[in-house]
Amino acid sequence: MEIEAKFVVPDRQVYAQLGHLRSLAGYSLTPAGVAPVSDRYFDTLDRRFLAAGYACRLRQEGDAVLVTLKGLGGVEGAVHRRDEREVSLSVWNPDPMVWPESAARTLALELAKGAPLRPLFSLRQRRRRADVTQGGRSVAELSLDAVRVTVGRKPVSYFELEVELKGDGTETDLAALAADLAGAWGLVPEPRAKFERALALVDASAGGAVLRLSPAERAALERHAAGADLLARRAQVVLFWASGLPTGEIALRTGLSVGRVRFWLREFRKERLGIFHGEVSQIAGSPANDRIAQTPARLLNAAALTGLPTITEFCRAYGVDLRHARFVAGQALEIFNALKPTHRLPKKRRKLLRQAALLCNIGAASNPEHPHAAGRDLILAQPLRDISTTDRLALACIVAFQRDKVKPEREPTLAALEEKLQAQVLALAALLQVAEALDFSRTRATTVQAVEGPNGAIAEITVGGPQADVDARQAAARAGLWYQLFKQEIVFTTVEAELAAAVSRVPDALVVVSPVTPSPAPAPEAPTVPPMLPDEAMSEAGRKAMYTHFLKMLANEAGTRSGEDIEFLHDMRVSTRRMRAAYRIFADYYVAKTIAPFNKGLRRTGAMLGAVRDLDVLLEKAQAWEMASEERQADATALAIDGSPPNARSLEPLMADWHTRREVARRQMLEYLDSPAYRRLVVEFQAFLTTPGAGALPVEAGAPTPYQVRHVAPRLIFTRYEAVRAYEPILDGAPLTTYHALRIDFKRLRYELEFFREVLGPETPGLIKSTVAMQDLLGALQDAYVAEGLIAEFLAAQKAKRKKRYASGELAGVEAYLETQRAVQQELVLGFPAPWAEIVGPDFRRTLALAVAAL
């Protein structure tokens, strides 16, 4: 048994840095030499070794020839556990019959069944070895591999790192080493063997001419082929072709025409197991079939599943949180029972609803951006134990319909179901949307306490639990499909936490008190960034500017995650904005392909942070307005001064909506910060920022090319100021969108002054102060404009949808706040001319020229 951890090494620079390691996670690394390794892989014509889950490798190092049969699969994170059988040969002979007696020979004869071995491809690598020891104990061998696979005429190169247990090493040692490689170095686990990675490249280059089956695919095809329907003949076509039969013989054995055989072979090369998505896919040329062909099927995770899995095994293989899923299933059944007078579904559909709840998030790990479409494809591609084909199609539809906008006519799988079952599937999908949202907090504590009016126009569901308010708001927002189907509005009310505890009768001994989240520990002292110099290249100046704010971003990450002080989030978002601004200024001095991915990552990071921060600003200003309003009402007696009842100016409905939005945005932000994409951005961007010259465009020797800061910065600054002054003739009577555009140009002028502050004259701080004041004024104007739009949208939605829920005048506070936002905009526009005249006036221009003249 071979046990090793495998990681992807992202580039040559990291490969070189790892080659200089002399210690890792408290273990000593002793270089053991560098050697070229040449591997050739063999299999039978119909790939019987691969079908059985093995690769046959011939490795030649010097005069030694070693044949290894390596098991595939057995991957958990970065750790691979594989069966491995070896035999040494004096010279290479592809006939296992003449190999020396060994376990490798016995297995090869069993797998080949008399068929000759043929070459698949060759793989060359330059391997740097190091012995891993601890206190005189031999633990493992670390290998850094520069791999080269020749695919057609174009070689493909990549880098990998392997740590294989040796001597006295244990899996605890391997886990410690792997954790350090993933944590300190940010390396990503490689789930594939070199053989699997290279074979994928070779098959892709063959343009689909090669038809190979993974063990999981072969098992799924054999299950389909055992049936007696059209799907069985489809599976038989693929299996016969994989075994080497010609199309004419396949047609005779399956009873299909030669043309139909060729059609399904072409479809399998494109869709793989997706050709079993249901009978709708048989309608050639139909729009539904075209849509299926545009969506590649997500294949079964062969490393995690074997045989015909149960739903629970399937969920575990794809990382489903089963505790959450089972809780949602329980709540879904509660709502199913309570609302039966409305939906009138047969009792047997309870089982389908429970199964759908378990599978609801099956696609989240494989495709976080489109989890429900991914979940549908996974369910369609994998037959499940004790689940009929019809039920599997229904489950796929229910999972697909968990997305925000449900358009049944655009879901081709639904068309494969009978009309009556289609309606039932939509009803179950609507129930599951509500039940899933009721555990939005992921506390598994918000439970249904009572349901009133189950057969009326409004069904009121009372829920209780510590996070009941948040979960109830989210569930109400997800009840739209139910209303669309049954014209019944579901509203939620919550009971007090004490009442919820009494109703549920949870013994005190079972109550779990969550520990108070400690304040984030102070960040370690950040590295010092050298000052910018007038005569240095713009590429290196940009590197310093971005690195300064990169360090600030990292310093505020822990506080942002904690959420106890919103200023950490504010500062982290500001840092991402500064880095993106620096990108716009300095990007022309780097190779575009090198730096563009960093900008894309920063843009996504900023969007995730900004979605939460924007709501923080809205809530903060709304709370301040509400407090001021309450103070004005403090001296009122029974009625407020304006004749309306006390608290009529409450913003509770609006702020509840914004709090819900913030909870959604914050959870999405945290999921992103925990994602491999963000970790990869941090590791790779830091490597770029700390490597002088990385990605910089070369400067032609002897050519008068302006590339130093002192040559370029004056033009950049005056160009930005020029863009600001261009608004002078158009501001009179301009719409607020024009002021917003001016704000953006002001921000960019400010950023350029800040980035080059160290090389500009002493007048620069005063210039920055003036631009900040103007930017703040324009920012407040934009905030009020955005708030007006959101408040108006909220009021329109509430008055149209919830007129029966809110008493007359209950939204008066929100309406008053809307008028306040409009008044704030008018006031700011009236106060704009004075500071604007200062910015475009001669004193500012003269001061700006003096600051730039220092260059």
Order of alpha helices (4+ residues) and beta strands (2+ residues): beta-alpha-beta-beta-alpha-beta-beta-beta-beta-beta-alpha-beta-beta-beta-alpha-beta-alpha-alpha-alpha-alpha-alpha-alpha-alpha-alpha-alpha-alpha-alpha-alpha-alpha-beta-beta-alpha-alpha-beta-alpha-alpha-alpha-alpha-alpha-alpha-alpha-alpha-alpha-alpha-alpha-alpha-alpha
